[in-house]
């Protein structure tokens, strides 16, 4: 990366176009994860945690069930598979590489038969995010803390991984746990974050149109309001709310604070289970850094990479096709250049990762998982939702 990611200005001045939304503005910190080699002292996604050696590592008690056409993989095997896919890009697989991939994902007989595999005992949780308050303006740490650590169980619990949230003071950690335990198996390879360094950037956001009052929604839906700034207004006449959400309201991707993006469900109340307070957005864990049908949120530094890895750029070539054919022969749907398969037969294999998915996280069909925190007391249980 040659420069710090910078989100382009919104296509229109939201405050000027909809002044009634100004009181609803919130700041969010886009994290802009990029693959790297973070240390314990860095804010990171999927990197090592500044964890005290004398503090028990979090485990999930279950249940841990994989429903599908095959068992889960270990973190070590998923890392090895990703490494082979990366180094083999642009050339044919070696005999050893092919044998290794076949061991990790054995061929399956057709038709594929649904299976249910249960894993007994507690499962070690995986590091998801480590955020230092010094790096993230919208991370409002409780008094005495300056570090947020998020882990999750790599199995679905009510359709998403179960998360654990820890606040701590970095200065109190003197002896660091250097080799934390790992789960023996994961439900999905999309639940193992690729280690990423962060390039935080603060942006301004507004609520999803579904969270606005009826009066505000009607204002946004009145296209005479837009005609002064949108030349091809008729193109969007049937989807004013969607256009507002995608282009003006809230940023996609990993972020702290701000407003949630709603797509999988309509907005629901986010109330603290301990005291009933309205909860604040803490962290968005995103499958993708940008939207498939909008480019306005893509940082300036990523535009060149996005063009280079877009579906219209150079073809994958015969060597790349060999790798793709290998996975497809085993019943695996392959994800190319950040494209979401229309019908995924199993967890997509990211053969050619694009800037849209630097963390390699894949939640469901490309959804986001958002964590919420109680503003009255950060020690109250957090909440998690799929968006």
Secondary structure as GFF3:
##gff-version 3
##sequence-region A 1 387
A	DSSP	alpha_helix	14	17	.	.	.	ID=ss1
A	DSSP	three_ten_helix	19	24	.	.	.	ID=ss2
A	DSSP	beta_strand	26	30	.	.	.	ID=ss3
A	DSSP	beta_strand	34	35	.	.	.	ID=ss4
A	DSSP	beta_strand	44	45	.	.	.	ID=ss5
A	DSSP	beta_strand	59	60	.	.	.	ID=ss6
A	DSSP	beta_strand	64	68	.	.	.	ID=ss7
A	DSSP	alpha_helix	75	87	.	.	.	ID=ss8
A	DSSP	alpha_helix	95	104	.	.	.	ID=ss9
A	DSSP	beta_strand	115	119	.	.	.	ID=ss10
A	DSSP	beta_strand	123	124	.	.	.	ID=ss11
A	DSSP	beta_strand	126	132	.	.	.	ID=ss12
A	DSSP	beta_strand	147	156	.	.	.	ID=ss13
A	DSSP	beta_strand	161	168	.	.	.	ID=ss14
A	DSSP	three_ten_helix	170	172	.	.	.	ID=ss15
A	DSSP	three_ten_helix	189	191	.	.	.	ID=ss16
A	DSSP	beta_strand	196	197	.	.	.	ID=ss17
A	DSSP	beta_strand	201	205	.	.	.	ID=ss18
A	DSSP	three_ten_helix	209	211	.	.	.	ID=ss19
A	DSSP	alpha_helix	214	221	.	.	.	ID=ss20
A	DSSP	three_ten_helix	233	236	.	.	.	ID=ss21
A	DSSP	alpha_helix	240	244	.	.	.	ID=ss22
A	DSSP	pi_helix	245	249	.	.	.	ID=ss23
A	DSSP	beta_strand	255	257	.	.	.	ID=ss24
A	DSSP	beta_strand	279	286	.	.	.	ID=ss25
A	DSSP	three_ten_helix	300	302	.	.	.	ID=ss26
A	DSSP	alpha_helix	303	308	.	.	.	ID=ss27
A	DSSP	alpha_helix	317	328	.	.	.	ID=ss28
A	DSSP	beta_strand	334	336	.	.	.	ID=ss29
A	DSSP	beta_strand	349	352	.	.	.	ID=ss30
A	DSSP	three_ten_helix	355	357	.	.	.	ID=ss31
A	DSSP	beta_strand	368	374	.	.	.	ID=ss32
A	DSSP	beta_strand	383	386	.	.	.	ID=ss33
###
